[in-house]
Amino acid sequence: MVWLYPSLSKFMLDTQLRSEDLNHIITLLKGSGSKDLEKEKLKTLKKVVKNFENGLPIKNVAQITEILNLCAEKVDEQEAFIEPLCELIKLFGLPFQKKKSSDEVNYSAEIAQSIAQLGYLMRVPSSQVKIQICKSIVNFYNTELPGKLFPGHQPTNANYKIQMAEGGLVEALVLSLPLVENQLTEKLWVLKALQHLSTSGVNCEQMVKTQAASRLCLYLNGADPSGQLVFRSSDILWNLLESTSKEEVTNQLRSLECVHALKEVFAALLTCGFRHCDYQLRNDLLVIATLLAKNPAVHMIESGFAKLLIVLATFTEVKLPNPFVKGFKLTYSYEDFEMKKLLLNIIGILSEDPSAAQLLSENHVMPALLYYVKKNEKPGFHGWSASQYEELQLHAIAVLASVAPVLVDKYLSCRANTLLLVFLEWCLGQAYYSGHRLSAKASIPCDCSTDHFYGQGNSFHGTDGRGSKLAQMRYSIRVLRSVVALYDDAVSTDLYDQGAISQLLDILKYAADKSKEKEGTVLLEIQADILFILSVLCENDVHRKELFSCEGIDRLIPFFKMDPRKLCIGLGYNCLLLSALDCLWSCVIGCSVAEDCFIEKQGIFLLLDLLASKEQNLCNIILGILVEFSDNPKTTLHMRVWRGKRDQTAANLLIQLWRQEELDLGVKRDQYGKIIDTKRPLATSFQKQQKVIPVPASCPSFAIMEISENIRAKIYSLFCKLGFENLPGLSTKDFVTLAIIQHYLDFKIGEVWSEIRKELKEEFRPVTPDMTILKFTSEASETTGERVAVLQNEILQRQHHDEIQEEKKTYKEIKDAHIQKEAIKESWENFLTRTSNYEALKKAKRLQETLIENSRLKAKIQNGPDYTTDIKNLHITVGPGRFVTVQRAPPQHGGGPLADTDHARRKSSLCKGALKKIKRDKTLDSVKKKSVSIE
């Protein structure tokens, strides 16, 4: 023996094995021989185990793995190898030891392969080996350090083996489940190992690939007195749902066998589970069932699981005997409270499945949910605390919003509208008696003097409801919205007959007043939902619109005064404004009384102000409303009178919107806005790229569909009401665009004929008369385009001519001003010359005398006086002032030849009046001077 294996003698004496020794041991195990040799192999394996009892060096793991495989091969022949095999597997549960820091990286591939090999050893037909493998895997997650290390070694990172286990190990364990199907202890150990491994997302992905979810679910209802089987399986399923795709996991669980197994386990826990952990496990399974119910392909109804859950959710409210819940008693513990919420949630999910409608109806879901639509009379209901009952109440009403549209007949037969309206009155009662009277006609029947309910606001559904009833109001109105959205005449009539319009308007005012105090999404949602409900109730009914107009228009007007900047803050103002516009369209338009009332309250001005903000998602609907209003003659007058910022007119605003719309659509125009393509003047960039697609006569073509997709047709309709002439506030560029708008209908007709012509060419050739007509329509459309282009050129030329004339006028004014300036300058220089140069003054005097003399009549008046222009004793260098004294003709001479004429009398009176005025002024000056001196 020693001669055959010379190194074994040394091995027996050494205290530490080397890699060469392990290679010799591998060679020994591969060999076959006598019985004594087998004993020697077992003795050698024990020595190996003893040598590595504190952990395996990371560099020797691959050799130990090979030894494991050799031992596993001998187990079938000799059971004596089971014990050393288990001892060697146990070493893998201890931390590996490294000599260098880089060993973890350098040996990572070998370590990952060796750990994966542990999973393949599950095929060894030994329960002891299987259990030890699982124990070693569980020990991966034990962070306790070994008591003794090899010299120069240190333990690897605590998570090193966990990371290395993210390979083929978990797949092998999942595939080994059928091997331990009838062995409870081994199965529990495998599940425990998988439970630890499922904390890694990578392992969960690999488990899903091996259909682990369906395999585990089938084992849920297996016999297990300890309850660990259900606990560990459900925990693994939880990890799979959290770490991988929920859709993929639920697809694995959708088989009838899996759902049935889940149902059986849940039913057993429901009736036989009395421990706290049983309640928690029951709720965990209920969450898994909730996720399954979201998948329509899961057989929830066929397996009877859906019926069990529905009956369990409603039995406390309906109080009807049912074998499904026989023996179950609600303890009102926190776990039961969580279960109740989960059951309500499942009802909401099942309501989305049309096939579950009959099941919901037969099991009295509607009465059970309406049980909560009543005022909170006392702090708690049936064992629930006040906050718990409020949360259940809000959750039930929220679920009712999903169930009611599915069970409309049940909804009406249970008089749900009446219950909801009374409940809303209770919600308003507190605010009403706190001084916020909603209207002079409001009458809250509930006894609010003793109503001291205040919302807790603790749950998701109680958001913004603390200290008020806003949460209850919010979900009650949401229920009304959900049923009204069906556009069922029976529902609308029932609400109208009970005075819902007036009551909803009161609530709308209350919510609007509250929003002024504090902004919040809940109040905005309430207002938007009420506006939608009113829109449906009043649509196509003139009498209801007249009833709405009494108070409703006053409620609508403030929404149109909203600051456009609020539309971008994300609280829901955008949705609120759209709801208000929709309500205006449905509740006002079509009723002359309501329209006149809205127009008188400057509603058209407000709509144009909103339109001027140019919010892209509002322009289309506002223009549509204005088009509908334009049938009322008062609308056109208000549009003409309206002025926006910088004195902008409605016509200018509409033209700007037209240009922006064409820019967004890619319509080709030149820099002045003129038509470029006279054949297709309205064609968008998408239309030009679109190929000819023949469509049936019942289907609208793209040219027709394009009318509803942009705002150009609405702008054209408004201009048809405003007119295309005598529009104030338009520039030349506006008139250029207006020429296109004026011929919009002609261009659109040409587009439609063009589509017809192209579709005909794709399929067959029209007959000659039809070809003539098609050619004529094409030429007419092109002629219209050319005529409009000529008109646009004339407008631009006229503008150019006006600009030139204005320029000339401005230049003339500048030139005249310059000439006047030069004349003033020259006059000033002459004045300075006369005052500084005596010779120049004499020259100016002689010139003056010459001019005066030349101005005299050549023939002297006979016997007339001779006047002189000289002023005696004058010692100044300037000319006389503007006042002169004219001597009257002597009376003895009869006043001269002009004495008897009218002209002479007028001149005399004029001069006389002037002299009197001068004397009067002098007299007043002297009186003022005397008064000043006296003072």
Number of C-alpha atoms within 10 A of each C-alpha: 10 9 8 8 13 11 14 19 12 13 19 13 8 11 11 14 16 11 11 10 16 18 15 16 23 18 12 19 20 12 11 9 8 8 9 9 15 18 12 16 19 18 13 19 22 16 18 21 19 14 15 17 17 19 24 24 21 23 19 18 22 17 16 23 21 16 21 22 15 16 25 24 13 16 17 14 9 12 11 15 20 21 17 20 25 20 19 26 25 21 19 24 22 24 27 27 25 22 17 13 12 10 15 21 9 13 16 17 11 18 24 20 18 22 23 21 18 25 22 17 21 25 16 15 14 15 15 14 23 25 20 21 26 26 19 20 29 20 20 22 15 14 12 10 15 15 7 11 19 16 7 9 16 19 20 20 15 16 14 16 24 20 15 20 24 20 17 20 24 25 24 20 27 23 18 19 20 12 15 17 12 12 12 14 14 21 22 20 21 25 24 22 23 26 19 20 25 23 16 17 16 17 25 28 18 20 25 20 13 16 17 25 27 21 18 21 22 17 18 24 18 16 12 13 7 8 13 14 24 24 19 22 23 23 22 25 23 17 19 25 20 13 17 18 13 15 14 15 21 22 15 18 27 20 16 15 15 23 24 21 19 25 24 15 16 26 19 12 19 20 14 12 17 10 10 11 12 17 19 19 20 23 22 19 22 20 18 17 25 18 18 23 24 17 18 14 13 22 21 26 17 12 19 13 21 22 19 19 23 20 23 19 24 22 18 13 15 17 9 11 10 11 8 15 16 10 9 13 11 10 11 15 13 13 18 17 18 16 21 20 16 20 23 24 18 24 25 19 19 25 21 16 14 11 12 18 15 11 18 21 16 10 18 18 26 23 19 19 24 20 15 20 23 16 17 18 11 11 12 14 13 8 12 17 14 17 17 20 19 26 21 21 23 24 25 23 26 22 21 31 21 20 27 22 20 23 19 18 14 17 20 15 11 14 13 20 22 15 16 20 21 18 20 24 21 24 25 24 22 23 16 19 14 10 8 13 16 19 15 6 10 13 13 17 10 17 11 17 10 9 16 11 18 14 20 20 20 15 16 10 20 22 16 20 20 14 11 19 23 23 23 27 23 27 24 25 23 22 24 24 21 19 23 22 16 14 12 13 12 13 20 22 12 15 18 16 9 13 11 20 22 20 18 20 24 21 21 24 18 20 18 19 14 14 16 9 8 8 12 14 15 21 24 24 20 23 28 23 23 24 28 21 25 30 23 22 28 23 17 15 14 18 11 18 27 19 15 22 22 14 15 27 21 16 17 22 18 12 18 18 14 14 11 16 9 12 16 10 9 10 16 18 22 19 17 21 23 19 22 25 23 20 26 22 21 22 30 28 24 19 18 15 15 23 24 19 16 21 17 13 14 13 21 22 20 19 20 25 19 19 21 18 13 16 12 11 10 16 20 18 18 20 22 18 20 23 20 17 23 20 14 17 11 15 24 19 13 18 20 14 11 18 17 13 8 6 9 15 20 28 24 18 19 24 23 15 20 22 17 13 16 19 13 11 16 16 21 19 17 8 7 14 17 23 24 15 16 18 21 21 26 25 19 18 14 11 17 11 8 10 9 14 11 15 11 7 7 6 10 11 16 16 19 14 11 15 13 12 10 16 20 23 21 23 22 23 21 23 22 13 14 19 14 14 9 8 14 12 14 17 11 15 17 19 21 23 21 24 19 23 22 17 14 19 14 15 24 20 15 25 23 14 18 20 17 15 19 14 15 13 12 11 9 8 11 13 8 9 9 12 13 12 11 17 15 12 18 19 14 16 24 19 14 19 25 18 14 21 21 14 17 24 15 13 17 18 12 13 15 13 12 12 12 12 12 12 12 12 12 12 12 12 12 12 12 12 12 12 12 12 12 12 12 12 12 12 12 12 12 15 15 11 15 19 14 12 12 12 11 15 18 13 13 15 16 12 12 13 14 11 11 11 12 10 9 9 8 8 6 10 11 8 9 13 15 7 8 6 9 9 8 6 6 10 7 8 15 12 9 12 6 5 9 8 7 10 8 11 13 11 9 7 12 11 15 18 13 11 15 11 9 10 10 15 13 11 11 15 11 12 16 13 12 13 14 12 12 13 12 12 12 12 12 12 12 12 12 12 11 11 10 9 8 7 5
